[in-house]
Amino acid sequence: PSDVWLHAGQDLLRDGGVVAVKLQALTDRTGLTTGSFYHHFRSTAAFLDELAGFFGTDQVQAHLATLAGADPRDRLRGL
């Protein structure tokens, strides 16, 4: 499933930034093959595009929901 790849990419992105999101690091993290990667994504650039959308919408909204009702300063720190 492509979500496995996206979650792994998200972890790598958090840990080391965009430069850390490499195919070898993704396969190491997921235990899946490069063939599986290319089954879901036509290229690493396509993966990064999808990762940006994945990270930028669902994940941010879910995180913001956990901050609801918190002190505004804590909410800003959480962002």
C-alpha positions as CSV (number, residue, x, y, z in Angstrom):
1,P,0.0,0.0,0.0
2,S,1.2,3.5,-0.8
3,D,0.4,4.7,2.7
4,V,3.3,2.6,4.0
5,W,5.7,4.4,1.7
6,L,4.2,7.8,2.6
7,H,4.4,7.2,6.4
8,A,8.0,6.1,6.0
9,G,8.8,9.2,3.9
10,Q,7.1,11.3,6.5
11,D,9.3,9.8,9.2
12,L,12.5,10.4,7.1
13,L,11.4,13.9,6.3
14,R,11.0,14.7,10.0
15,D,14.3,13.1,11.0
16,G,16.5,14.6,8.3
17,G,14.7,16.8,6.0
18,V,14.2,16.3,2.2
19,V,17.7,15.2,1.7
20,A,17.1,12.2,3.9
21,V,14.2,10.9,1.7
22,K,16.1,8.5,-0.5
23,L,14.9,5.3,-2.1
24,Q,17.4,3.2,-0.1
25,A,16.3,4.8,3.2
26,L,12.7,4.2,2.3
27,T,13.3,0.5,1.5
28,D,15.3,0.1,4.6
29,R,12.6,1.6,6.7
30,T,9.7,-0.3,5.2
31,G,11.3,-3.6,4.5
32,L,9.8,-3.4,1.0
33,T,11.5,-3.6,-2.4
34,T,12.3,-1.0,-5.0
35,G,9.9,-2.8,-7.3
36,S,7.1,-2.2,-4.8
37,F,8.1,1.4,-4.7
38,Y,7.9,1.8,-8.5
39,H,4.6,-0.1,-8.5
40,H,3.1,2.7,-6.5
41,F,5.1,5.7,-7.7
42,R,6.5,6.4,-11.2
43,S,9.5,8.2,-9.9
44,T,11.0,9.6,-6.7
45,A,9.9,13.1,-7.8
46,A,6.3,11.8,-8.1
47,F,6.7,10.3,-4.6
48,L,7.9,13.6,-3.2
49,D,4.9,15.4,-4.8
50,E,2.5,12.9,-3.2
51,L,4.4,13.1,0.1
52,A,4.0,16.9,0.1
53,G,0.3,16.5,-0.3
54,F,0.0,13.7,2.3
55,F,2.1,15.6,4.8
56,G,0.4,18.9,4.1
57,T,-3.2,18.0,4.5
58,D,-4.3,15.0,6.6
59,Q,-1.4,15.0,8.9
60,V,-1.4,18.7,9.7
61,Q,-5.2,18.7,10.3
62,A,-4.9,15.7,12.6
63,H,-2.1,17.3,14.5
64,L,-4.0,20.6,14.8
65,A,-7.0,18.7,16.2
66,T,-4.9,17.4,19.0
67,L,-4.1,21.0,20.0
68,A,-7.7,22.1,20.1
69,G,-8.5,23.9,23.4
70,A,-4.8,24.3,24.2
71,D,-3.3,27.7,25.2
72,P,-2.7,29.7,22.0
73,R,1.1,29.8,22.7
74,D,1.2,26.0,23.0
75,R,-0.8,25.7,19.8
76,L,1.8,27.8,18.0
77,R,4.7,25.8,19.5
78,G,2.9,22.6,18.3
79,L,2.8,23.9,14.8
